[in-house]
């Protein structure tokens, strides 16, 4: 059974909390999962003397803000919107009677722009602070500054389930109250060995084991089962596996998804109280159920151990969303959901060894995501130096420099601080890129159109589930194929109630609400609705995200600073040309990341040139054409660092062309006539003589020497066939003087004459003796080993039998005749009686 508010563990610390708030303006409350801190703390302050004004509770998620407001209102015997209300980006329920407001942390920071002194607020509670969103870190710093400058009477309470209290206590200079947590034990189970199965397959198997054990009487009632998955797709697959498990075990249960993208009524259904004995539930949730929300009756938690985490990549200038292992603290939070109302069980789908390798706590967002928004917001509130803002954990200098660079690029920041454009951007509740586009849209008279596009890419994609052809029908006659325009036309259709049948009406309704909010904040005057004005506004906001689609039939794009970029498969953009990458995502391993663009908008070249006249340049370079096997001169047009056009024309002889031909010789694409047969042999002879007679000072045909020779060979040429017809050996030999050539010929002859007239060819290799081979009969009359280099160097001779197979390899011919030959002669004579044997 669920406990009444009076029975919740936080109530044991009620007097200590009230006294601390009465006597000071700051307090840290540490209370584990299930203690009731999120619902009971604001009620404790409601009638407390010294709290003059509203009580604002900051929550990291919209779902938590809404459901907690509804629960607290119910506990007070009132309707939501009365004494207790909530505000999120898309929804609000408030009235003149409202004293307790549950507000999302990002919205609260924006509200401080118009009310930095928080005139009607008496206390602010930062709930679930351990989640460490950028917004809640900014809120903490702003509230600390407000208390120290103008609102010493403002009460600030920071709560968490896993907080490292000592550091925060030191930061705020305040007391910490430790409240007891859940009163029921939770057993933790791990997998015996690592698995490569999908999270939903592992979860499905775990659900089936739990239900089967209960059905067979081998385990206690599991209550409701709460399963944690990283995202909507994984939740859908897990729900399918859960239904299969139910059919196999014969247990009756309702399978419900829970995530931020669901309609409010479906979210409420998943978290509503129901006795599991009467109606069992399997709830598959993202980490929205990890904190704040308590689902009564959950006694079993199955945790895949994963979450989607935003991280900023400064090399690419992108926030990336990756599925990563959760921290130990998050795993403890999730397990705690099972011990809320009775002894519970947590099944972790990873091993103990894997658990030990996990981080202790989740890294604060300020250390891992784009800080441009935070910098713009804080500076708009009077923080002149972002680096001196009172952060609990200050971001590193490289990250703040990157944020400043982004704002400077957008025209929001200069050497004196925020510009007029920057101050206008700060009033727009959107990422600085979108805010800049909206400010420019307002100047050009097309802010509403920009607002529709901004709304469509700020949250859930309103085009999900709509076929591409249906989307294309929304475009006007003169509209280009654009992912941004189909979204804009879709929201425009919603405003006139002309939606496609398969449209997600909830997502579109939210987009319409955000459109109105953004249009109001940008002060839309609606004077120009042309595509040209829209193009200019979007270029202003995404001036560093302009790419070039290279070919019509292929998705590849050139984007400055990115190696592998292509349009996503779902993109509708088709024609080559300049595009604005309104949304960018990454995939693949770290060493080979692919940047894809799911939302793109084509923009005319002249608009890009007007916005970035210095971004265009030209360069000329010699290049190799494999088809014609000739050097050509490429004229490349660059946009920033990306090549957008390339034209080639036949080359004329020049030093640059010579270098390209030499490179092709080195790579083997151009084969020089007779090089292997004549040139390599000559070079080996010369190198040997140079080694034997160092005093002679012969060249050794180093790579530099050979490049000089190759350059001489390609002089006046542009095509491979012109080079390949030249006699390379002449150029190679001419590197030596006439006297040196004659010396090499004498000291390293091509062949020597044998006694019976046979010319034995000699092979040369630097560092090894010269080598020759001949039939044994050709060696008759030759008593000593032949020598070259004027008698300095003895050869290695290979003595062949009549079948041309080696009989002996030796550098001591005299010893062969004296010792070895007599032993083998009789055998050879029998085998080859027709040969001469001496």
Secondary structure, DSSP 8 states (H G I E B T S, - for coil): ----GGGSGGGGGHHHHHHHHHH-SEEEEEE-TTS-HHHHHHHHHHT-TT--SEEEEEESSHHHHHHHHHHHHHHTTS-TTSSEEEE-SS-EE--TT--EEEEEHHHHHHHHHH-TT-TTEEEEEETTGGG--HHHHHHHHHHHHHHHHT-TT-EEEEEESS--HHHHHHHHT-EEEEE---SS-EEEE--SS---S-HHHHHHHHHHHHHHHHHTTSS---BEEEEE-SSHHHHHHHHHHHHHHHHHHT---EEEEE-TTS-HHHHHHHHS---TTTS-EEEEE-GGGTTT---TTEEEEEE--EEEEEEEETTTTEEEEEEEE--HHHHHHHHHGGGSSS-EEEEESS-HHHHHTS-SS---GGGTS--HHHHHHHHHTT-S-GGGS--SS---HHHHHHHHHHHHHTTSEETTEE-HHHHHHHTSSS-HHHHHHHHHHHHHT-HHHHHHHHHHHHSS-TTTT--HHHHHTTS-TT--S-HHHHHHHHHHHHHTT---TT--HHHHHHHHHHHHHHHHHTT-------HHHHHHHHHHHTTT-EEEE--SSS-BEE-TT-SSEEE-TT----S-EEEEEEEEEEES-GGG-EEEEEEEEE--HHHHHHH-GGGEEEEEEEEEETTTTEEEEEEEEEETTEEEEEEEEE--S-HHHHHHHHHHHHHTSS--TTIIIIIHHHHHHHHHHHHHTGGG------HHHHHHHHHHHHTT--BHHHHHTS-HHHHHHTTS-HHHHHHHHHHS-SEEE-TTS-EEEEEEETTEEEEEEEEGGGGTT--S--EETTTTEE-EEEEE-TTS-EEEEES-HHHIIIIIHHHHHHHHHHHTTTS---
